Amino acid sequence: MVDAGEPLAAAYARCRSLHRRHGRTYYLATRLLPAWKRRHVHALYGFSRYADDLVDGHGSTAAKTAALGEYAGRFVAGLGGEMRPDPVLPAVLHTIRVFDLDVADFDAFLASMAMDLTVTDYPTYAELCRYMAGSAAAIGSMMLPILGTERVAVGEAREAARALGLAFQLTNFIRDVREDLARGRVYLPGEDLARFGVTRADLAAPVAGPAVRALVEFEVRRAHGLYEAAAPGVAMLSRTARPCIRAAFTLYRGILDEVARAGYDVLGRRATVPNRRRAAVAARELVALAW
């Protein structure tokens, strides 16, 4: 069993640090949650970020495969009550126990991380969605019990949460084309690249040409569709969780607005929501929370 104590507190602190350093937008939104829930959201972020860093780190594919396998092995052992030394897993396992989270979502996530070690592109949107089912939609499912719902069918709320996870990840894929390509991966579907006449060489250019801009505009419209599918789910959440998710929803969708404002050039610079806009959204949700 996972016991409270120094290793658990240290794991939660490490997860919070990872979240604050790497997930600035999401971390800001999490500040709007009740204090007792925040550490559990940090734990989920820490779990996913730690695995992602193993996959994106230095070393051979074989070495990274082994590292991810060892991480998954420690996770499974912890589920069985054998706590092996790990910087984040005590917090994750404690959160799973507190909220009775579905372990299948964690398995799906780790399976998608393993795909990143060998899969470098996705020929169709359907294949990309199968990847994102584990890497993004599963995160939405994990989050839902922590956020809580009010008088709605859990299955309905779960589908909205999964759609929001997909929307967030597709937004990241649109914004991070250059960074992903540097790691040898292209997440925008191959069928879409072909439709707009875009090659990998085009994605490596210092500035997006007309074909890349048209492709990105198409993907932005697709992402907006995912946000629209997810939007009804916000009202299904517990009252205290809504400001957090509304803020995350607004700020992540705001990345798409910045992409559009840049003429859909995601190669020349990384699209970010200005700090003043981030602060304004957070302040507005704090006022809503007070009421």
N, C-alpha and C positions, 0 to 999 in steps of 0.2 A: 504494500500500500504506500501511497505518497503521503508523508507526514508533513505537517506544518513545521516551520523552523527555518534556520538560516539558509539551507539550499533552496527552499521554496521562495523565500523572500528575495534571494539573489537572482533566481530565475525570473521572477516577475520584474525585477529592476532591469535585468538585461533585455527582456522583451520590450519594456517601455523605452529603453535607450534606442533599440533598433527601430522602433516605431517613430520616435521623435526625429531620428537622424534621416531615415529613408522614406517615410511616408508623411511628409509635412502636411499635406492637405487633409488626409484622413486623420492624422493625429490632432489637428486643430478641431475637426468636427467631433472627435472623441471627447474633447474637453467639455462638451455640452451634455455628456451623459452623467447620470448620478455617479458620484465618486466611487462607490463600491463596485460598479460595473466596469469602470475604465480598465482596471488591471486585467480583466478577463478578455477584453478586446485587444489589449496589448499582447496578451499571451497568444491569441490566434495570429496576430500579425507577426510576432516573433517566430512562431512555428513555421509560417510560410516563408518569411524572409530568410531564415536560417537555411532552409532547404534550397531556396532560390540562389543564395550566395554560394552554396556548395556546387550547384550546377554551373553557375557563371564564373566561378573562380579560376585560378590558374591551375595548370597541370593537364595531363593527358585525359582523354575520355575515359580510359580504364580507371585512372586514379579517382576521377570524379564520380564514376559509377560506383566504385567501392565505397567512397565517402558517403554517398547518398544511401547506399545499402546499409551501411553501418548505422546511420542516423535512423533509418526505418526500423532496423533491428532493435535499437535502444527504445524506440517508441513502442514497438510491439511488446518488448519485455516489460516496459513500464505499465502497459495495460494489464499485463498478467501479474503485476505486483512486485516485479523485480526492478528496482530503480537503479539504473546504471548512471555513472557520472555524465552529466550533460548540462550545458549552460542555459538551455531554455525549456527542456522537456518537463521538469518538475512543475512549472507553471501551467503548461499545456495539459498535462495529465490531471492536475488539480481542477482546471476549468472544465474538462470533460466530465469529471466526476460530479462537480457542483451542479452542472446543468444537464447531465445525462445526455451529452451530445452524441450524435450518431457517428460511430467510428468509421462507417462506410465513406463518409465525406472526406475524412482524413486519408483513407486509402486511395480514394479517387484523386485527391490532390497530389499525393506522392507519385502516383502512376503518371500524371501529367508532367511532373517534374522529371521523371525518368525519360519521358518522350523528348524533352529538350536536349538530352544528351546525344540523341541519334537523329532526330527529325529536324530538318533545316527549313522546310517549307510545307505549305498546305495547299494542295491543288484546288480544293473547292472550299466554299464557305461552310458546307456541311461538315467537312473534315476538321476545319478550324473550330467549329462549334463543339465537336466531340472532344477536342483538346480542352477548350474553355469550360466544358462541363465539369472537369476536375480542377482546373487551375483557377476558375473564377466563380462559376455558379455554386460549386461546393462551398466556397467561402461564405456566400450569401446564406446557404443552409446552416452552416456552423453558427453564424451570427444571430440568426433569428431567435433561438431560445434565450440568448443573453439580452437581446433588445426587448423581447416580450411582445405579445399581441393583446388586443382587446376585443373580445366578443366577435371573433371572426373564425372561419374555418382555417385551421393551421395550414392545410394543403394549399389553399388559395394564397395565403400570405407567403408561403414558401416559394411558390412559383414567381411571385413578384420579387422576392429577395434574390432568387437566382437570376432573374432578368437584370436586376440592378448590378449584380456581380459581373454579368456579361457586358453590360454597358460600360462599367468602369474599365474593364480590361481592354475592350475594343478601343476605348479612348486612349489608353496607354499605348496600344499598338500603333495607333495613328500618330500620336505625338512622338514616339520613340523609334521611328523607322530607321534613322541613322544609327542609333545606338544598337539596335537589334542586328542590323546588317553587319556591324563591326564584330558581332559575336557569331557571324555566319548564318543568321536566321532571318527569314522574311515571314512575317505573320499575316500580311495582307494576302488574301487567297490568290493562287496562281491564275484562276479563271478570270479574276478581276484585272490582274496585270495584263493578261492577254487581250481582254476586252478593250483596254485603253492603250495597248501597244507599249507597255512599260517593261523594261528589262531590269535586271539587277544592276547593270551599269548605270542606268538612269537613276536608280535609288542611291547610288554612290556619288552622284554629282554634288558639287558644293551648293548649288541652288536648284530648286525644282523647276523642271521645264513644264510646258503646257500639258503634256500627257500625264506626268506625275500629279500635277495640280488637279486635273480632271479626275484621276483615280482617287485622290484624297478627298475631294468633294463628295464623291460617291460613297466612300466609307463613312464620312461624317454624317451623311443623310441616314445611312444604315444604323449608326450609333444612336442618332436621335430617335429612331424607331424603337430601339431597345429602352431608352429612357422613358419614352411614352408608355411602353408596356409595363415598366416598373413603377411608374408614378402612382397608380392607385394603391400600391402597397404601403406607402408612407402613412396613410390614414389608418391602416390596419394595425400599426404598431402601438405599443403602450405610449401614453401621453408623454412620459419623460424621455422616451427614445426618439420621438419625432424630430425635435430640433437638431439632434446630431445627424440624422439621416437626411433631413432637408438641407442642412449645410453641406454635407458631402455631395449630395445630389447636385446642388447648385454650383458648387465649386468645380466638381469634375466636369459637369456639362459646360461650365465656363471655359474649360480648356478647349473645347470644340469651337467656342466663340472666338477664342484667340487664334486658333488655326484659320478660321474663316477670315478674320481681320488681317491676317498675314497673307491673304490671297492663296491659301491652301499650300503654302510653301513650308513643309515641315523639315526641309533639309538645311535651309539657311540658318535657322535658329530654333531652339526648343521653345515650344509654346508653354507659357506659364500664366497663371492668373495673377495680376498685380497685387502686391501686398495690401494696398488700400482697399481693393475689392474684397480680398479675403477677410480683412478686419471688419468691413462693413457687414458682410454676411454673418460673421460670428456674432457681432453686436446685435444685429436684428434678431437672431435666434435666441440670444440671451434674454432679450426683452420679452419675446414670445414665451420663453420658459418661465419667466417671472409671473406672467399672467396665467 
